[in-house]
Amino acid sequence: MGESSAAEAGDDELDRIEVWRDGLWRLSMARHGPTLGFAYLEPIRHVPHLEDLEGDEARTFGPAIAKASEMLKQASGAGLVYAYVFGGGIPHLHVHLAPNTPEGVLNTALIAGEIGERSLPSGATEIISKDHPDLPEAEVAAVIERVRELMAS
């Protein structure tokens, strides 16, 4: 899908798949987890933090996040899509887009209930739920494909 980026380098490690891109942004989705449609919106260019967006990236950030959120909402059936931007950890801007479905799995603490951490080989940390098991892969894959279709339209 075009030129490689630092964001793409994490796809295998985080078990995510790219579902959409334009000249400035890419949307990838997790293939496992306790929510339907967990996604990452990232600039193609290496941008360390939100405040480092420039020109067309800054101008298109709002439309890109709005479109991705709406498509995730439609595809997953969620009533709400949370958006999280964490400034630490990995110095590459990525917005976590998390449909709150099944209802109640997410809250303002990222995920409801007891959480744990899993260290990844890169040094990053994945937040995992101890209370909500990963959803069936086929169900997650169906939402991924629906978002891919919606983002292309």
N, C-alpha and C positions, 0 to 999 in steps of 0.2 A: 504493500500500500504506500508506495512512495519512499521518500528518504527516511532513514533511520534517525531516531532521536533518543535522548536520555530517557524520556518517558517510556518509549517502546522497550527499552532494555529491561524494565521491570515487569513487563507483561507476563513472561513465563513464571517468574518468581512469585508474583502475586496471583497467578492463575486467572488472568483476565484476557479479554479479547477486544480488539478494536472493532467498533461498529459504525463509526462515522468519522470523517475528517473533511476539512476544507483547507484552504491555503494557510490558515493561521491556528486552527484548533483541531483537537482530536478528542473523541469520546470513546473510552474503553469501559468494559463492564466485567465485573467479577463473575467467575463461573462457579463460585461456591459461596456460602454464607447464609445467615439466618434471615436475610431480607430478599425480596424479589426486586431485581433491577439495580443493585448497588453499582454506581458508575463513577468514573473519574473524568472530569473535563480538564484538559491540559493544553497549554499553548504548544505549538510545534517547535518554536524557537525555545532554547533554554532561557527561562525566565526564573530567577531565584525566588522572588516574592511578588505578591500582588501589586505592590507599589512600583515594581519594575516594568510593568506593562507600558508599552509605548505606542503612539500613533494608532494605526489600524487595530492592533491588538486591544488597546484600551477602548477604542470606539466600538469594537464588536464583542467585547466581553459580555455586556448585558444581553444583547440579542442571542449570543451563543448559549449562555446559561439558561435564559428563558426558554429557548427552543428545546434544549436537552431536558430540562425539568418537565416541560409539558409532555414531551414524547414519553418520558419515563412514567409519568403519572398515567397517561393513557394506556401504555402497554402493561403496567403492573396492576392497574385498578386502585392505586393508592389514593387516599384523600389528601395526602400531604407529602411533599418531597422536601426533605431536609437538605440544606447545603452547608457543608463544613469546609472551612479553609484553616489549616493549621500552619503556622509559620515556622515551626521548628522541625527537626528531624532530617528531612531530605530537602536540600536547597533547590527544589524545582517546583514551581507553582502547580498545584493540582487541587481542584475543587472536588470534594467528595459529594456526590449527589445520591441521596439515600431515600427511596420511597418507603414510607412508613407502612409496609405491608409484609407479613400479616400485621394487622392493626395492633399497636401497642408494643411492638418489638423495639422501637426507637424512642428516645426521649432527648432532652437537651444534654444528657451526659453521653451522647453518641449511641449507646445501646442500653436498653433497660436491663436491670438485674446485675448479677455479678459478672464482672469482666476479667479476662486474663490477658496476658501478652505472650506473643510468640516471636522470638528473635529470628530474623531472616539472615541468610548468609551475607547480605550487603551491609548489615549493621542496622537496618531499619527494623521497626517493631510493628507487627500486625496485632491489632486489637481483636480479641476473640471473645465470644459470649460463652459463659459457662452455663447459662440458663436456656439459651435458644440454640438448638442444633441446626446444622446446615440443612437447608431445604433440598428436596430431591433435585438432582442435576437436570433431569428432563424439564422440570418446571422452570428452573432458572434459565435453561437454554431457550425455552419458548419465549420468555420475556426478552432475552437478548435479541433474538431474531425479529421480534415485533418492533423493538426500538430501532434496529437497523433499518427496517422498512420505513418506519415513520420519519427517521432522520433523513432518508433519501428523498422524501416527497417534498 
